[in-house]
Amino acid sequence: MTHDDSTAEDVIDGRRAALAYLDEAWEEALLDGIAPDCVAHAALFAALKELVMAFGEEATARFAEKLPASIRSGGYTLPSLPH
C-alpha cells in the first residue's frame, strides 16, 4: 500500500522520518503519564483511520488481514539490545 508517484527511496525516507516523529510523540505521551497500551491503541486507530482515508476500507482490510502472520513471524519484533 503505497502511492505510485513516489520512488522506493522516497518512501523509505518518508517512513523513517515519520517513525522518528511518532517515537518522539510516543515518548512525550509516556512522560505525561499515559499508559503505553493506551498510546498503542490510539496509534493503531490513527494509523488505520489514515489508511482507510488514503486507500479505502477494502484495501486497508486486506492489509490488516496480513498482520497476524507478520506479527507471528517477528516482523514487528526488534532485536534485543545489550544492556
For each residue, the residues with C-beta under 8 A, 3 or more apart:
1: 51 54 55 59 60 63
2: 6 11
3: 6 54
4:
5:
6: 2 3 10 11 14
7: 10 11
8: 11 12
9: 12 13
10: 6 7 13 14
11: 2 6 7 8 14 15
12: 8 9 15 16
13: 9 10 16 17
14: 6 10 11 17 18
15: 11 12 18 19
16: 12 13 19 20
17: 13 14 20 21
18: 14 15 21 22
19: 15 16 22 23
20: 16 17 23 24
21: 17 18 24 25
22: 18 19 25 26 43
23: 19 20 26 27
24: 20 21 27 28
25: 21 22 28 29
26: 22 23 29 30 39 43
27: 23 24 30 31
28: 24 25 31 32
29: 25 26 32 34 39
30: 26 27 33 34 36 39
31: 27 28
32: 28 29
33: 30
34: 29 30 38 39
35: 38 39
36: 30 39 40
37: 40 41
38: 34 35 41 42
39: 26 29 30 34 35 36 42 43
40: 36 37 43 44
41: 37 38 44 45
42: 38 39 45 46
43: 22 26 39 40 46 47
44: 40 41 47 48
45: 41 42 48 49
46: 42 43 49 50
47: 43 44 50 51
48: 44 45 51 52 60 64
49: 45 46 52 53
50: 46 47 53 54
51: 1 47 48 54 55 59 60 63
52: 48 49 55 56 57 60
53: 49 50
54: 1 3 50 51
55: 1 51 52 59 60 63
56: 52 59 60
57: 52 60 61
58: 61 62
59: 1 51 55 56 62 63
60: 1 48 51 52 55 56 57 63 64
61: 57 58 64 65
62: 58 59 65 66
63: 1 51 55 59 60 66 67
64: 48 60 61 67
65: 61 62 68
66: 62 63 69 70
67: 63 64 70 71
68: 65 71 72
69: 66 72 73
70: 66 67 73 75 76
71: 67 68 75 76
72: 68 69
73: 69 70
74: 77
75: 70 71
76: 70 71
77: 74
78:
79:
80:
81:
82:
83:
